[in-house]
Amino acid sequence: MKTTRVYAPASIGNVSLGFDVLGAALTPVDGTELGDVVEVKEADVFGLTVSGPFAHKLPPGEDNNIVTLCYAHFMEEMVKLGKPVHHVAMTLYKNLPIGSGLGSSASSIVAAFQALNVHFDRPFDDNQLLLMMGELEGQISGSIHYDNVAPCFLGGMTLMTGDKDQVTVSLPVSPSWYWVICYSGISVSTSAARDILPKEVDMATALTFGRQLGVFVHALHSQDFTLAASVMNDVIAEPYRKSLLPGFDEARSFSMAQGGLAFGISGSGPTVFAVCDNAENAEFIREWLQANYVQNEDGFSHVCRIPQKGTVEQQVKE
Ligand code: HSE
């Protein structure tokens, strides 16, 4: 019986300057598989198996797993379309830490929906899948935002449009930028990290946010990457969230002093990222963050690029 296997990469939400509307996929340069994997095959009854380094941190019980919720949602949409359905057995390889700011829930959700879509001969197009992925992400984090699911699914750097007919557009990225990421090892819940933010922003902050995002998009399209890096500042979340991240200010100071072009919180943290335009600086910053920002044995640090492709269908030996 055929097994469909899909890998979905880690991602950076917000990218500092685009709260809830900008995201980028990640691939470590050393070939590490930094993303969850979901397998689907036909079965008599639904079943979910979980394994992988972070499986033990998931809420116990099949019914509480996001992959089961994805399956239920996908089947409902299939029935609405009048498509034939059957039960499947699913396996989640949980490679990303939970509450890390690396788009861990998005990675499980994206891998699950894409594996189901491939298994059922692609009944939904990318935009329809993205809407479903956003809805499930919203169930976990408390509000619908696509800044992790979109880059995780489609790859590259993606900007959300607010239009349901075309949820996201792709932005050009600098071919010379390295993205150093460091997960400290502690867990920060996205909904808690959203709850500490003010419900309204003042006029000056709104103007800075809009100016930076506009300049950033212009700079990427005109390949002025120095200008792009100069506006990568988080005026919405970082001032509040950094209190949840021990060692954040020191990590920023070190990275920027060592040639970092920009530094910020990945998603809702605690992962941080530094942007560099050469491999030596990136590796030097990675080593420092690994030694100084990591708090326990779960933490790690990688030098990454932004891959053009998001999900990857992997061959399974039967
Ligand atoms: N944009 C989201 C946030 C990313 O910052 O809350 C985390 O899912």
Residues whose N, C-alpha, C, O or C-beta is under 5 A from the ligand:
A	BS01	HSE	G13 N14 F19 D20 H145 D147 T190 R194 G267 S268
